[in-house]
Amino acid sequence: ACSPASSQRVARAGVPMSAVSGESQAVRIRGGRVAEPRAAAPSPLRKGRGGLGGGGGGRAAGALAEAAALLLVAAYLLLLWALIRLSLQQLLAEGPSHERDGFDAKTARKHLQHITDFGPRPVGSPANEVLTVNYLLQQIQKIKENAVTNSITVDVQRPTGFFTIDFLGGFYSYYDNITNVAVKLEPKNGAKHAMLANCHFDSVANSPGASDDAVSCAVMLEVLNALSNSSTPLQHAVIFLFNGAEENILQASHGFITQHPWVKLIRAFINLEAAGVGGKELVFQTGPENPWLVQAYVRAAKHPFASVVGQEVFQSGIIPSDTDFRIYRDYGNIPGIDLAFIENGYIYHTKYDTADRIPLDSIKRAGDNILAVLQYLATSEELADSTQYRHGTMIFFDVLGLFVVAYPQRIGAIINYLVAVAAVVYLGKKFSMSINRGSHYRRDLLYGIGITIICWFIIFVTTLIVAVLVSLTGHAMSWYSNFYVSVILYGSIALAKLVLIHTLAKNLYYGNVNDFYLAELYFDVSLTIWCCTLVYLTQRGLCAAYVPGLWVAFPLLVRLLIGKELNEKGATVKLTAIYFLGLFIPHLLTMYLFWGAFEMFTPILGRSGTEIPPDVVLASIIAAYTIIITTYFVSLIYLCRSTKWTLLGLVTVFLVSATLVCSGAFFPYTSDPAGPHPKRIFLQHTTRTFHDLNREVIKKDSGIWINGFDYTLMSHVTPHIPEINHTIRSSCENAPFCGFPWFLPVNGIIRKNWYLPAAEFSPKTPVTFKLISNNKMPSESRRLTFEVTGPSHMTLYIRALEGTRLIQSSFGDVSLYNNYGDYFVFYSHGLQAPAWKFWLEIQTLDLMPDGMVVIAVASHHFFGEDQRTAELIALEKRFPEWCVVSSWSSSYNLFVF
């Protein structure tokens, strides 16, 4: 602990200028320069009467006790953490379900249970195309029969079409006879304008899809029921779209928005999605522009949860996901709001995504919000003339789910610049005072910024080195089912580095400079860095600039308000509490944002592929979190003589946690029914057949193709299934997409897989592929027309051979996307569909002895008798319980033309 010093030490060390009042003169004993101090007023962070202690003003005068500082910061951060946890766990108390205009969560849950009872619902399956569709139509008919105040029209659409999408590197998508169930609710006398609400009832194969997205469809059914007899008359129509092919990369929404006659009525939309199971539904995308939509959500939503930072992160492409929002925005030119459940993403798209895991309160709050927002918009003037309110972007964020702060970005920019100007004036005053008094404040500020930036750089480098070493020892993702392990491991080393570097700077560089001057100096350093960040992000036009705005405005405001009193009385209990209050709001909202980041990114790291070291990503986020949260706490290091116990404690915590992690004490996965964190495995029993230019088979094999979707590969699986080891690692064939049946073009992030030899299988729905015509075009190019039949899901891979160039095709502009020279085409159809015909136009030389183009077609059997072979079932049973295995049969057939 730091002890008070005598008045003789004050005179010997000197008391520099107060960073707030400027009434004390800076003193240096460095380079031969010694400035005699005047009588100094107490520094704002100096101990005072009734505060953290009393005493004189030398190097150690009135400084904080190390234990007191730690307890103060720990208690403060624990309070913030407790408030955030409380706000997240407290969803709502279920309201009365008998209200006429209210949302009945219990009825919605019954809908959810019925839909998930049909099992997985991939496109083309009877469960999706017949059972679910029939159930929706039956419930809609019941609602229609009971509707009194409004009119209901139902339409079942079966669209066919194609489009291109810039997702996973970009590819082409073709769909045939997929299913949409559209319902138009409107006043009895009709409507000229409409609001669209969208959900999807299909699911990925091998998952019940309760959260993604059956619960949204259940909510929409009950919202339709509530609105159909609402006591508030509708002015505009509400179109409810239950789309049946979202998991096929947004095909059904494209079929609706580009082909349905009701589209001309739609002025805006709400899209209901999921990236997790249960919890709160987050507004993470709005627009483009049309700030009136955000204002409508702010005014109407009963349980708000929204983040413009989430919007900018999602739209940056960092998160490998997309929603129907993109289709309505890009192909319909319609603004909207995108909502998604984000909690517990560990079981998203797995067998654990069942109805019983979604709390009734989650359904209730989602239903209350959607009903209120749709009701508001269906009676609003803005919807009727949305072009009048089109321009502008909103900054929005909720405060612990209690309310939403929302204001136009242009107003936000003005506020940001005003805040920055206030900070510049504050610092400018100090500059002028330092010149008048002959101190070195400006130099010290620049050096302090340099030390801080170097410190941050070292923190990042150190945490990344630790993350890499953990990964190299084979213990990556030890935190996957024990999240706080990562916080302790990477947070302790980040904090240790921060404390160490500033302690060394204090003792070795600053020498006898007054502690309180240094504390004030590093407050100004933090203020300057946040101010620069604020100006930069505002200049870039980012809405997230409000975050550094908070870190400048609130600390500066409190400093200005209490600066004079601090100067007179010292850091009393009252003033210390007010000082921490100035940091409370930026700390609270920043920790709230980081909770969302951890909630979203941690599960994603379990399905981010084999090439991205997840420990490096998570360590980077924790390092950034540590730096941001501690910016204004650095002053405490300079106020305390010793930090040895803090350093010793942090280093001990790090060494113990690192030892436990590297010894394998924390296993990444768990099958605990209360909270499973499984490893995702994909098995495909495939038969590969390669043909030459003469249609003769030159190679044929069969095997079970194994893909793990995370960085640990098969290291934890091999002890359970010894034959899955490095000896059967698959090699890349000289063929499109390495000669394997990729369902999506994710080969760039999943480059390590295994191919276990297995017996050949013959599906009941085999692929047939034939060339119908080969015509010479006037431009001297060749047009090849093909016909393909097969199961509901097929993928096509195209590679133009050397000396040739693909210039046109029937499925879109071929100049847009190719994957290392290979084109990827995704195909699906509904319950029934005719043969798929397509053509390619190829520019080539007259003589091409090796052919013009290589085409491979892969089939994917996601349901029915062809889905699983006996060998697949046998292998699947051998995987440990903490694995979630998704398996199906497939084929890969290659042809040269």
Disulfide bonds with the S-S distance in Angstrom:
Cys199-Cys217 2.29
Cys732-Cys738 1.89
